[in-house]
């Protein structure tokens, strides 16, 4: 049987209480007898696509069908395409005595599906399947013990040359200007006026709003209390996340902890500027960064129980399996890795903390997670009995920030440009409590990249790719409400709040740089007025304004934009589209950016002459 377009309608699945009918293939799939096939090279034979779909009243088959169709695609998974399953082995050659996760493949198709089974502790299938419902545990003795083993395997304090080579930083380095010295019972501020070596932890957390129930001012480092904190830091006066970080420091056996609120003088602009410049090295050299993933506010802490909508994790897809002995088991299936969503992941400042850290312990919704440069995100207790995690951020290669290593990615200019565009896309989706931090919050990353790339940036635009980086745009649903030209020039993404993206990467730059400084940008380029575009070709023009409709109306003030050609790229069938800035001429003669335009017909530029054009500078 074929469906129009070779694509049957996807059936909506409902959570079921009891099975109406379980087919033989699905019944055998979760049985002791199937283990031998699942562990074999030939796998467990399930069904063809046609056999799964029709005629079939097995709800598990329908679930598998939907997952397979989404992964393989209707055009590739033909009617006679046979689906086989294998047991996902933790180590090659293992003959597992239980089902870990199921890998499904169809001959001739590169993709695969993954099914992660969970059962409750007292379920008849609990000896065959070890994944259980998850209750939050990020601070039990067993969890800390597992974390210590991972830390030791990575750092190898007894033989550093045998530890992870990609994580070779932060074994015995110079401490930051200030750290919290943690002992068994007390904590105090330590000021390092001379080079002091040692390993320290760093805290990545959300400040958020203060606890309204606490009337007194909570401790933070200020000009008038530095010596008091050197004598003693009173734990009861600290926000809960900082208290929790001190407790974790003790549990893991470390002496020093860096927390911005207590290690940077909060009412001293000079100290703030100096320490922000060092921020990259602070996180890069930390033995471990503690990420308070779940705490929206520092007052909440990250070790205690959470007001979760679902305090126990168990996949929603539930299927009952009849067993040979007459009992019925109940399996809960998930078809994808768990992707945690943390308040911390929405904060602007924490992106660079994540990207620059050698090692991280992430206090997540259900488990304590570990990540280093040689180990992907996982629970400290391992993946075989809990969740398999998917990092919601695109991890950038550590060697991008390494002056001595040989990176496998990021050696070519195109790769470096992609890295920076990726950083900007991820960063600008995040929130900043103070919008004026839009550029300072990535200073740690730019400081490191300046050394590695041997390049300079001006308001977040690298000189090497300056023309290409001018081609940023604001998505329709994320247009800014105003332009902040006292913060940055209008041509910079720093001048507007919110998300930005890059519609394409140019193959050929058309504009050339004549002068490039923080105070003056002059381009040699082609510039086109709206009335010079013939009416027949105006429908090939697509525009993306930076500001919302009401703000754009004020900015344009009834004037028509001019178009400054940046470059072109190959695509869109047989045409060569061009990318241009939408600009307005100011009273001083310079040009203010108001948006980005795409011309699908390059011939509109044929007779346009090049000229020198100044872009509007930052407002004084």
C-alpha positions as CSV (number, residue, x, y, z in Angstrom):
1,X,0.0,0.0,0.0
2,X,1.3,3.5,-0.9
3,X,0.2,6.9,0.4
4,X,0.2,10.1,-1.6
5,X,3.7,11.4,-1.7
6,X,4.9,8.2,0.0
7,X,4.0,9.7,3.4
8,X,1.2,8.4,5.6
9,X,-0.5,10.6,8.1
10,X,1.2,10.6,11.5
11,X,-1.2,9.3,14.1
12,X,-1.4,11.1,17.4
13,X,-0.4,8.9,20.3
14,X,-2.3,8.9,23.6
15,X,-0.9,7.6,26.9
16,X,-2.7,4.3,27.5
17,X,-3.6,2.5,30.7
18,X,-3.8,-1.1,29.3
19,X,-2.8,-2.4,25.9
20,X,-5.6,-3.4,23.6
21,X,-3.3,-5.7,21.7
22,X,0.5,-6.1,21.7
23,X,2.0,-7.6,18.6
24,X,4.5,-10.5,18.8
25,X,7.5,-8.4,17.6
26,X,7.1,-5.8,20.3
27,X,6.3,-8.4,23.0
28,X,9.5,-10.3,22.1
29,X,11.6,-7.1,21.8
30,X,11.5,-6.6,25.6
31,X,12.1,-10.2,26.7
32,X,15.0,-12.2,28.1
33,X,14.9,-14.3,24.9
34,X,15.5,-11.3,22.7
35,X,18.8,-10.4,24.5
36,X,20.9,-12.8,22.4
37,X,19.7,-11.2,19.2
38,X,19.9,-7.7,20.5
39,X,23.6,-8.3,21.5
40,X,24.4,-10.0,18.2
41,X,25.9,-8.5,15.0
42,X,22.7,-9.2,13.0
43,X,20.4,-7.7,15.6
44,X,16.8,-8.3,16.5
45,X,14.4,-8.3,13.4
46,X,11.3,-6.2,14.1
47,X,9.2,-5.4,11.0
48,X,9.2,-3.7,7.7
49,X,7.6,-0.3,7.4
50,X,4.5,-1.8,5.9
51,X,4.3,-4.4,8.6
52,X,4.6,-1.8,11.3
53,X,1.9,0.4,9.9
54,X,-0.8,-1.7,8.3
55,X,-2.9,-3.6,9.4
56,X,-1.8,-3.1,13.0
57,X,-3.5,-2.2,16.3
58,X,-0.3,-2.3,18.4
59,X,0.3,1.2,19.9
60,X,4.0,0.5,20.4
61,X,4.3,-0.2,16.7
62,X,2.6,3.1,16.0
63,X,5.1,4.8,18.4
64,X,8.1,3.2,16.7
65,X,6.6,4.1,13.3
66,X,6.3,7.8,14.1
67,X,9.8,7.9,15.5
68,X,11.2,6.1,12.5
69,X,9.4,8.2,10.0
70,X,10.7,11.4,11.7
71,X,14.2,10.2,11.7
72,X,14.5,8.2,8.4
73,X,12.1,10.3,6.3
74,X,9.2,8.9,4.3
75,X,11.1,9.1,1.0
76,X,14.0,6.9,2.3
77,X,12.1,4.4,4.4
78,X,10.4,2.3,1.8
79,X,7.6,-0.2,2.4
80,X,9.9,-3.2,2.4
81,X,12.6,-1.4,4.6
82,X,13.2,-3.9,7.5
83,X,13.8,-2.4,10.9
84,X,16.3,-4.1,13.2
85,X,17.3,-3.3,16.8
86,X,20.5,-3.7,18.7
87,X,21.3,-3.2,22.4
88,X,23.4,-0.1,22.8
89,X,26.6,-1.3,24.5
90,X,28.5,0.8,26.9
91,X,31.8,-0.7,25.7
92,X,32.6,-2.6,22.4
93,X,32.4,-6.3,22.9
94,X,30.2,-6.2,25.9
95,X,27.6,-9.0,26.2
96,X,25.1,-7.2,28.3
97,X,22.7,-9.1,30.6
98,X,20.1,-6.3,30.4
99,X,18.7,-3.9,27.9
100,X,20.5,-0.5,28.0
101,X,19.0,1.4,25.1
102,X,17.7,0.2,21.7
103,X,19.4,1.3,18.5
104,X,17.1,0.9,15.4
105,X,18.4,0.9,11.9
106,X,17.1,0.2,8.4
107,X,19.4,-1.2,5.7
108,X,20.5,1.4,3.2
109,X,19.7,4.4,5.5
110,X,22.4,6.2,7.4
111,X,20.2,7.4,10.3
112,X,19.2,5.5,13.4
113,X,16.5,5.7,16.1
114,X,17.2,5.4,19.8
115,X,14.7,4.1,22.4
116,X,15.5,4.6,26.1
117,X,13.3,2.2,28.3
118,X,12.5,3.0,31.9
119,X,10.6,0.7,34.4
120,X,9.6,1.2,38.0
121,X,11.5,-0.6,40.8
122,X,8.9,-3.3,41.5
123,X,8.0,-3.9,37.8
124,X,8.3,-7.6,36.6
125,X,10.7,-6.3,33.9
126,X,13.0,-4.6,36.4
127,X,15.7,-7.3,36.1
128,X,15.8,-6.8,32.3
129,X,15.7,-3.0,32.3
130,X,17.7,-1.0,34.8
131,X,16.6,2.6,34.1
132,X,14.3,3.8,36.9
133,X,12.2,6.9,37.5
134,X,14.6,9.7,38.6
135,X,14.2,11.6,41.8
136,X,16.5,14.6,42.2
137,X,19.8,13.7,43.7
138,X,22.7,16.2,43.2
139,X,24.3,16.0,46.6
140,X,24.2,12.6,48.2
141,X,27.5,10.9,49.3
142,X,27.3,8.5,46.4
143,X,27.0,11.4,43.9
144,X,29.9,13.2,45.4
145,X,32.0,10.0,45.4
146,X,31.2,9.5,41.7
147,X,32.1,13.1,40.9
148,X,35.5,12.8,42.7
149,X,36.3,9.8,40.6
150,X,35.6,11.7,37.4
151,X,37.7,14.7,38.6
152,X,40.6,12.5,39.5
153,X,40.5,10.6,36.2
154,X,40.5,14.0,34.3
155,X,43.1,15.8,36.4
156,X,45.3,13.0,37.7
157,X,46.8,15.0,40.5
158,X,49.2,12.2,41.2
159,X,50.5,12.1,37.6
160,X,49.2,15.1,35.6
161,X,50.8,13.9,32.4
162,X,48.4,11.0,32.4
163,X,45.3,13.1,32.8
164,X,43.1,14.3,30.0
165,X,45.4,16.2,27.6
166,X,42.6,18.5,26.4
167,X,41.9,19.5,30.0
168,X,45.5,20.1,30.9
169,X,44.8,23.6,32.3
170,X,44.0,24.4,35.9
171,X,46.1,21.7,37.6
172,X,48.4,24.0,39.6
173,X,48.1,27.7,38.5
174,X,48.2,31.2,40.0
175,X,45.1,32.0,42.0
176,X,42.9,34.9,41.0
177,X,43.3,38.3,42.8
178,X,40.8,37.2,45.5
179,X,39.4,33.8,46.4
180,X,37.3,32.5,49.3
181,X,39.4,30.2,51.5
182,X,37.2,27.4,52.7
183,X,38.0,25.3,55.8
184,X,36.0,22.7,57.6
185,X,34.0,25.2,59.6
186,X,34.8,28.7,58.3
187,X,35.3,30.7,55.2
188,X,37.2,33.9,54.7
189,X,38.4,36.2,51.8
190,X,42.0,35.7,50.8
191,X,43.7,38.5,48.8
192,X,46.6,37.3,46.7
193,X,49.0,40.3,46.4
194,X,51.8,38.0,45.2
195,X,51.6,34.9,43.0
196,X,50.0,32.1,45.0
197,X,49.6,28.8,43.3
198,X,46.7,26.4,43.9
199,X,43.6,24.8,42.5
200,X,40.2,26.5,42.9
201,X,36.6,26.2,41.9
202,X,34.5,28.9,40.2
203,X,30.8,29.4,40.6
204,X,28.6,30.1,37.6
205,X,25.1,31.2,38.8
206,X,22.2,33.7,38.3
207,X,22.2,36.7,40.6
208,X,18.5,37.3,40.1
209,X,16.4,39.1,42.6
210,X,17.2,39.2,46.3
211,X,15.1,37.2,48.8
212,X,12.3,39.6,50.1
213,X,12.2,37.7,53.4
214,X,15.7,38.8,54.3
215,X,15.8,42.3,55.6
216,X,19.5,42.8,56.1
217,X,22.0,43.4,53.3
218,X,23.6,40.2,52.2
219,X,27.3,40.0,52.1
220,X,29.1,41.2,49.0
221,X,32.6,42.7,48.6
222,X,32.6,46.5,48.9
223,X,35.3,49.1,49.4
224,X,34.4,49.4,53.1
225,X,34.2,45.7,54.1
226,X,37.2,44.0,52.5
227,X,39.1,43.6,55.7
228,X,36.1,42.3,57.6
229,X,35.6,39.6,55.0
230,X,39.3,38.7,55.3
231,X,38.7,38.0,58.9
232,X,35.5,36.0,58.4
233,X,32.7,35.5,55.9
234,X,29.5,34.8,57.8
235,X,27.8,32.1,55.9
236,X,24.3,33.0,57.2
237,X,24.7,36.4,55.5
238,X,25.4,34.8,52.1
239,X,22.9,34.1,49.4
240,X,21.9,30.4,49.3
241,X,23.7,29.6,46.0
242,X,27.0,30.9,47.5
243,X,26.4,28.9,50.7
244,X,25.8,25.8,48.5
245,X,28.9,26.4,46.5
246,X,31.0,26.6,49.7
247,X,29.5,23.3,50.9
248,X,30.3,21.7,47.5
249,X,33.9,23.0,47.7
250,X,34.2,21.2,51.1
251,X,32.6,18.0,49.9
252,X,35.0,17.8,46.9
253,X,38.0,18.4,49.0
254,X,39.1,21.8,47.6
255,X,40.3,24.8,49.5
256,X,39.6,27.8,47.3
257,X,36.4,29.1,45.6
258,X,35.9,32.1,43.3
259,X,32.6,33.9,43.3
260,X,32.2,37.2,41.5
261,X,30.1,38.8,44.2
262,X,32.7,38.2,46.9
263,X,35.9,38.4,44.7
264,X,35.2,41.6,42.8
265,X,34.6,44.9,44.6
266,X,31.0,45.7,43.7
267,X,31.1,49.5,44.2
268,X,34.5,50.1,42.5
269,X,34.3,50.6,38.7
270,X,38.1,50.3,38.4
271,X,38.2,46.9,40.1
272,X,35.3,45.7,38.1
273,X,36.9,46.7,34.8
274,X,40.2,45.0,35.8
275,X,38.6,41.7,36.9
276,X,36.2,41.5,34.0
277,X,39.2,41.6,31.6
278,X,40.6,38.6,33.6
279,X,37.3,36.8,33.6
280,X,38.4,34.5,30.7
281,X,41.4,33.3,32.6
282,X,39.5,33.0,35.9
283,X,37.1,30.4,34.4
284,X,39.6,28.8,32.0
285,X,42.0,28.1,34.9
286,X,39.5,27.0,37.4
287,X,39.9,23.3,38.3
288,X,36.1,23.0,38.0
289,X,33.3,25.4,37.3
290,X,30.2,24.8,39.5
291,X,27.1,25.6,37.4
292,X,24.0,26.4,39.5
293,X,21.8,25.3,36.7
294,X,18.4,25.3,38.4
295,X,18.5,28.4,40.4
296,X,16.7,31.4,38.8
297,X,17.8,33.6,41.8
298,X,20.9,33.3,44.0
299,X,18.5,33.2,47.0
300,X,17.1,29.9,45.9
301,X,20.3,27.8,46.0
302,X,20.9,24.7,43.9
303,X,21.3,21.8,46.3
304,X,17.8,21.5,47.8
305,X,14.5,20.3,46.4
306,X,13.0,22.1,43.5
307,X,9.4,23.2,42.8
308,X,9.4,21.1,39.6
309,X,6.2,20.5,37.7
310,X,7.3,16.8,37.4
311,X,9.5,16.1,40.5
312,X,10.0,12.6,39.3
313,X,11.3,12.0,35.7
314,X,9.5,9.2,33.8
315,X,8.8,9.3,30.0
316,X,5.2,9.8,29.2
317,X,5.0,7.1,26.5
318,X,3.8,4.0,28.5
319,X,3.3,0.5,27.1
320,X,2.3,-2.7,28.8
321,X,4.2,-5.9,27.8
322,X,2.7,-9.4,28.4
323,X,5.3,-11.8,29.8
324,X,5.7,-15.6,29.4
325,X,4.9,-16.2,33.1
326,X,1.5,-14.5,32.8
327,X,2.6,-11.2,34.5
328,X,2.4,-7.8,32.7
329,X,5.3,-5.4,32.7
330,X,5.1,-1.7,32.0
331,X,7.7,0.1,30.0
332,X,8.1,3.9,29.6
333,X,9.9,4.9,26.4
334,X,11.8,8.0,25.4
335,X,13.0,8.4,21.9
336,X,15.6,11.1,22.4
337,X,18.2,12.3,24.9
338,X,17.0,14.5,27.7
339,X,17.8,18.2,27.1
340,X,17.8,20.1,30.4
341,X,16.5,23.6,30.4
342,X,18.1,25.7,33.1
343,X,17.5,29.3,34.1
344,X,21.3,29.6,34.0
345,X,21.3,28.9,30.3
346,X,19.3,32.1,29.7
347,X,21.7,34.4,31.4
348,X,24.1,36.4,29.1
349,X,27.1,36.3,31.3
350,X,27.2,32.5,31.7
351,X,27.8,31.7,28.1
352,X,31.4,32.6,28.3
353,X,31.7,30.8,31.6
354,X,30.5,27.7,29.9
355,X,32.6,28.0,26.8
356,X,35.9,28.8,28.6
357,X,35.7,26.3,31.5
358,X,37.9,23.2,31.3
359,X,35.6,21.1,33.5
360,X,32.1,21.6,34.7
361,X,29.8,20.1,37.4
362,X,26.3,21.2,36.5
363,X,23.6,20.9,39.2
364,X,20.7,20.0,37.0
365,X,17.0,19.2,37.5
366,X,17.5,15.6,38.4
367,X,21.2,14.7,38.4
368,X,24.6,16.2,38.9
369,X,26.2,16.4,35.5
370,X,29.8,16.3,34.4
371,X,31.4,17.7,31.3
372,X,35.1,18.2,30.4
373,X,36.9,18.7,27.1
374,X,37.2,14.9,26.6
375,X,33.9,13.8,28.1
376,X,30.5,14.8,26.7
377,X,27.7,15.9,29.0
378,X,26.6,13.0,31.3
379,X,25.5,12.2,34.8
380,X,28.3,11.7,37.2
381,X,26.9,8.3,38.0
382,X,26.9,7.2,34.3
383,X,24.3,6.9,31.6
384,X,23.4,3.2,31.7
385,X,20.9,3.6,34.5
386,X,19.7,7.2,34.2
387,X,19.2,9.9,31.5
388,X,21.3,10.3,28.4
389,X,21.8,14.0,28.0
390,X,21.8,16.4,25.0
391,X,23.6,19.7,25.5
392,X,21.3,22.5,24.5
393,X,24.3,24.7,23.6
394,X,26.5,24.0,20.7
395,X,29.9,23.2,22.3
396,X,32.7,25.0,20.7
397,X,36.1,23.3,20.4
398,X,38.3,24.1,23.4
399,X,41.3,24.4,21.0
400,X,39.7,27.5,19.6
401,X,40.9,29.1,22.8
402,X,44.3,27.4,22.9
403,X,47.5,29.1,21.8
404,X,49.6,25.9,21.9
405,X,47.4,23.0,20.7
406,X,46.6,21.9,17.2
407,X,42.9,22.3,16.8
408,X,41.0,19.9,14.6
409,X,38.5,22.6,13.9
410,X,38.9,26.3,13.7
411,X,42.1,26.5,11.7
412,X,40.6,28.0,8.6
413,X,39.1,31.5,8.4
414,X,35.7,30.1,7.3
415,X,35.6,28.0,10.5
416,X,36.6,30.8,12.7
417,X,33.9,33.0,11.2
418,X,31.4,30.3,11.8
419,X,32.5,30.0,15.4
420,X,32.0,33.7,16.0
421,X,28.6,33.7,14.3
422,X,27.6,30.7,16.4
423,X,28.7,32.5,19.6
424,X,26.7,35.6,18.7
425,X,23.6,33.6,17.8
426,X,23.7,31.7,21.1
427,X,24.7,34.7,23.2
428,X,22.1,37.2,21.9
429,X,19.3,34.8,22.7
430,X,20.2,35.2,26.4
431,X,19.1,37.8,28.8
432,X,21.1,40.5,30.5
433,X,19.9,42.3,33.7
434,X,21.8,45.4,32.5
435,X,21.5,45.9,28.8
436,X,24.7,47.9,28.9
437,X,26.6,44.7,29.5
438,X,25.9,43.5,25.9
439,X,29.5,43.8,24.9
440,X,31.3,43.3,28.4
441,X,29.5,40.0,28.9
442,X,31.5,38.4,26.1
443,X,34.8,40.2,26.9
444,X,36.2,37.0,28.3
445,X,35.7,35.2,25.0
446,X,37.0,38.1,22.8
447,X,40.1,38.4,25.1
448,X,41.0,34.8,24.5
449,X,40.2,34.9,20.8
450,X,42.3,38.0,20.2
451,X,45.3,36.1,21.4
452,X,44.6,32.9,19.4
453,X,43.4,34.6,16.2
454,X,45.9,37.5,16.4
455,X,43.1,39.8,15.5
456,X,41.3,42.8,17.0
457,X,37.6,43.5,17.2
458,X,35.7,46.7,17.1
459,X,32.3,46.7,18.9
460,X,32.1,42.9,18.5
461,X,33.2,42.8,14.8
462,X,36.5,41.2,14.0
463,X,38.6,43.2,11.6
464,X,39.4,40.2,9.4
465,X,35.7,39.6,8.7
466,X,34.4,43.1,9.2
467,X,32.4,43.3,6.0
468,X,30.9,39.8,6.5
469,X,29.9,40.5,10.1
470,X,28.1,43.7,9.1
471,X,25.5,41.3,7.5
472,X,23.7,40.5,10.8
473,X,20.0,40.8,10.9
474,X,17.1,40.9,13.4
475,X,14.5,38.1,13.1
476,X,11.0,39.5,12.5
477,X,9.8,38.3,15.9
478,X,12.9,39.7,17.7
479,X,13.1,43.3,16.3
480,X,14.4,45.8,18.8
481,X,12.4,48.6,20.3
482,X,15.1,51.2,20.1
483,X,18.7,51.7,18.9
484,X,21.4,52.6,21.4
485,X,23.9,54.6,19.5
486,X,25.5,55.9,22.8
487,X,26.4,52.2,23.5
488,X,27.8,51.4,20.0
489,X,27.6,52.5,16.4
490,X,24.5,51.7,14.5
491,X,26.4,49.2,12.3
492,X,27.2,47.0,15.3
493,X,24.9,44.3,16.7
494,X,25.8,45.8,20.1
495,X,23.6,48.8,19.4
496,X,20.4,46.8,19.6
497,X,19.1,44.4,22.2
498,X,17.9,40.8,21.7
499,X,18.6,38.0,19.2
500,X,20.5,38.4,16.0
501,X,21.4,36.0,13.2
502,X,23.2,35.8,9.9
503,X,21.1,34.9,6.8
504,X,24.1,33.7,4.9
505,X,27.9,33.7,4.6
506,X,29.2,35.8,1.7
507,X,31.2,34.1,-1.0
508,X,32.5,37.4,-2.4
509,X,32.9,40.7,-0.6
510,X,32.1,43.7,-2.7
511,X,32.7,46.5,-0.3
512,X,36.3,47.3,0.7
513,X,37.6,48.9,3.9
514,X,39.4,52.2,3.6
515,X,39.5,53.3,7.3
516,X,38.7,51.0,10.3
517,X,39.0,52.4,13.8
518,X,36.7,52.6,16.8
519,X,36.0,56.2,15.9
520,X,35.7,56.0,12.1
521,X,34.7,53.4,9.6
522,X,35.0,54.3,5.9
523,X,34.1,51.9,3.1
524,X,34.7,52.0,-0.6
525,X,31.5,50.5,-1.9
526,X,28.5,50.8,-4.2
527,X,25.4,52.6,-2.8
528,X,22.0,52.6,-4.5
529,X,19.0,54.8,-3.9
530,X,15.5,53.3,-3.9
531,X,14.3,55.3,-6.9
532,X,17.2,53.9,-8.9
533,X,15.8,50.4,-8.7
534,X,13.4,49.8,-11.6
535,X,9.9,49.0,-10.6
536,X,10.1,45.6,-12.3
537,X,13.0,44.6,-10.1
538,X,11.8,45.9,-6.8
539,X,9.9,42.6,-6.2
540,X,13.3,40.8,-6.1
541,X,14.2,42.9,-3.0
542,X,13.7,41.5,0.6
543,X,14.2,43.8,3.5
544,X,14.8,43.1,7.2
545,X,14.5,46.2,9.4
546,X,16.3,46.2,12.8
547,X,13.5,47.9,14.8
548,X,9.8,47.2,15.4
549,X,7.4,48.9,13.0
550,X,6.6,51.9,15.3
551,X,10.3,52.6,16.0
552,X,11.3,52.1,12.4
553,X,8.6,54.6,11.4
554,X,10.2,57.2,13.7
555,X,13.8,56.4,12.5
556,X,12.9,56.6,8.8
557,X,10.8,59.7,9.3
558,X,9.2,59.2,5.8
559,X,12.5,58.9,4.0
560,X,13.4,56.1,1.6
561,X,16.4,53.9,2.5
562,X,19.6,53.7,0.4
563,X,21.3,50.3,-0.1
564,X,25.0,49.8,0.5
565,X,26.3,46.6,-1.2
566,X,28.4,44.4,1.1
567,X,28.8,41.3,-1.0
568,X,27.2,38.3,-2.7
569,X,26.8,34.6,-2.2
570,X,25.9,31.7,-4.4
571,X,22.5,30.1,-4.0
572,X,18.8,30.4,-4.8
573,X,18.7,28.3,-8.0
574,X,20.7,30.0,-10.7
575,X,20.8,33.5,-9.4
576,X,23.5,35.2,-7.3
577,X,21.9,37.2,-4.5
578,X,23.6,40.2,-3.0
579,X,23.5,41.4,0.6
580,X,23.3,45.1,1.4
581,X,23.0,47.4,4.4
582,X,19.8,49.5,4.5
583,X,21.1,53.0,5.4
584,X,20.0,56.5,5.9
585,X,22.2,59.6,5.3
586,X,22.6,61.7,8.5
587,X,23.0,65.4,8.8
588,X,26.8,65.0,9.2
589,X,27.0,63.1,5.9
590,X,27.7,59.6,7.4
591,X,25.3,56.7,7.0
592,X,23.2,55.1,9.7
593,X,22.3,51.4,9.5
594,X,18.5,50.7,9.7
595,X,18.4,47.1,8.5
596,X,19.6,44.5,6.0
597,X,18.5,43.8,2.4
598,X,18.7,40.9,0.1
599,X,18.7,41.4,-3.7
600,X,17.9,38.3,-5.7
601,X,18.8,40.1,-9.0
602,X,22.5,41.2,-9.1
603,X,21.9,43.2,-12.3
604,X,20.5,46.1,-10.3
605,X,24.1,46.9,-9.3
606,X,25.6,46.8,-12.9
607,X,26.0,50.5,-13.5
608,X,26.4,51.7,-9.9
609,X,29.8,53.3,-9.3
610,X,32.0,52.8,-6.2
611,X,32.4,55.7,-3.7
612,X,33.8,56.3,-0.3
613,X,31.2,56.2,2.4
614,X,31.5,56.8,6.2
615,X,29.4,54.8,8.5
616,X,27.8,56.6,11.4
617,X,30.1,56.5,14.5
618,X,29.0,55.9,18.1
619,X,27.2,58.9,19.6
620,X,29.3,60.9,22.0
